Amino acid sequence: MSLPDLVLGIDAGNTKTVALVADTSGRVLGWGRGGRGNIYVSKRDALAAIDRAALGAIRMADAHTAGLRAAVLSATGADWPEDFALLGAELESRGWGTERRVVNDALGALHAASPDGNGVMVACGTGAGIAAASGGKTWHTGFWQEPGGAEDLGRMTLRAVYRAELGLDPPTLLTERVLATYRLPNVGALLHAFTRRDRRPPGRVGRLARVLLDAAAAGDVTARALVERHGAALGDYALVAARRLGLGGKAFALYAAGGVMRHPSSLLRDALLTRVRGGEPGAVPGEGGLEPALGAILLALRAAHAGHPAGERLHDWRAALAATLPPDTLFRT
């Protein structure tokens, strides 16, 4: 293969990091996976996760860094100018591509979902982020919003169980299901496990997001109220994102992605859409789309073809990526 004829896309998230190498037609040739890629949690661990995923993808593609025309990193924790500078310098120091770009992961997810890269994306996984793009302009919530992801939902679930135990709120299915999740005998033991001095919690609190969504789908009043409230809160920030880019009063596509949004129940997605449409009736739910991690590789393809009209190729690139997708397990938490 003539050099450089490859592109590298990296999606660094709060739980995992996924990297893909594709040729300049969009055909996936290699992939790799690493751990948490959030520089705000640990810069060293995040960079190690990015290296592991990217080098694994390059190796699987039987390629070399000299063969990379473009590299794009879509990263959680890419929020402030110094974050972009740090991550961009890391890409450059590794010699990954002659064209390089760093974007927030919510924007990467939007490019994966939207056929033309425009619209509003609400990404809700371990953490949450909202991004909008229109006419070449972008905006994302970053630290303007509350955490809003699975860990936030987990903490709300614990609080609901504690309040029900005290009689402040009605009994809830969440009590039995949370205790079963952590194999604890009662709510007192649960509270102790999460709050005691020198504590070692019995498990990740983010696991409770699915417990909450399952209970809401089963009709539990407390769980349903929490889910609907959370969807509305995410919707408020989606409205801000849309209006920041002048989409207020116009038609625009609203997309949702991330592990929490993939739950079989539509309650959270419905609450999100209801809130957004209440403020902007022109919002239309986006359909289909690719895995969020593929947003980085699409942006890398655009960078590799800089100076040439990308619109004509986007459809072909998306089709090529969809036809050569790695196993679904690569993208699951």
Phi, psi and omega in degrees: 000130178297152184246146349271128183233017183235159175230152181238128175239131182235130176245107183258112185248184182285342180242321184216163176234130181238134177234145179228142170245132179226159171280175187284002171265353180099007180277122182288129182246339181197157179210159178209166183218143176224188183274205183300133183246032184263112182292343179282338176275310177200113179299314182299312181293323180296314180293325177295321178294319178297316178299313183299314181293312184293314181294326175296319179293317179296318180295316180297326179281000182056045186239180177225159181301331179295342180273002183267118177279324182213150176220133178232132176249119175256112193227135165293142184088359172269087188236312184257161181308321181292334177292315179295321179296315180299309184291324177297320178295324178294319176299315182296318182296336180270353179071028182273097175084153173270338173247128184224148178207145174239132178227159172293148186293334177293325177290322175300317178297324178297318179294329176289325185276320188268131180302328181244006179080006180254156179127198179235132180244131171248106180260126182223102177232234174301317171243189179219150177204150180236136179223153176223148176218139179198126176058034179087353177260148181224158174205141174223156188290321182054229183276005177290336184253163172294163183308304168075002182259201184300321181293323177295316177297322178297318179294323177295324179295315177301316181298322179295322179293317179297317181294322178294322179296326179278353182082009178285330178232162181297160174304150184220147174302336183300326182302304181299319185286324177290317178299321179294322180300318183260001179055051179245150189281333184200172184291327176301317178294325178296310180299317179298317183299325184266351186232352186292158176296143183056036186288150169232095184308149184288354180171172180294132181291335179297339178299335185284349178300317179291322177301316179297312182294323177297315181294322177296318179295332179279357175100007179295127186295315181297313181297317181298318179297319179296316181295315181295322178295321180292317178299320179294321179296317176297323178298324178300317180288328175297322177296318178300313182300315180299314184288330177299332182255015175077021180272355178301133180080004180242168173279136175207157180271135177248121182247153176228138181211171179107160184302321180294320181289345180277359181303142182303326178287141180267006186304313182293314180297321179296318180295321177299309183296320180300316180294316182294316180293333176296330179262329180223092183299343180281357179290131181236131179297127178287144183247154173066225182094170181257169175306138181309325181297340181280351177299321181295320181289326175295318177294325177294322177296320178295319179295322180294332181254024181304138182094352177240148180302120183274334186304321182293332185267340185306315181299316181293319179297315181297320179295318180294318178297315181298326183282343183236027181301142171293172177303147182302330182298336179299327187264354185269145179282000000 
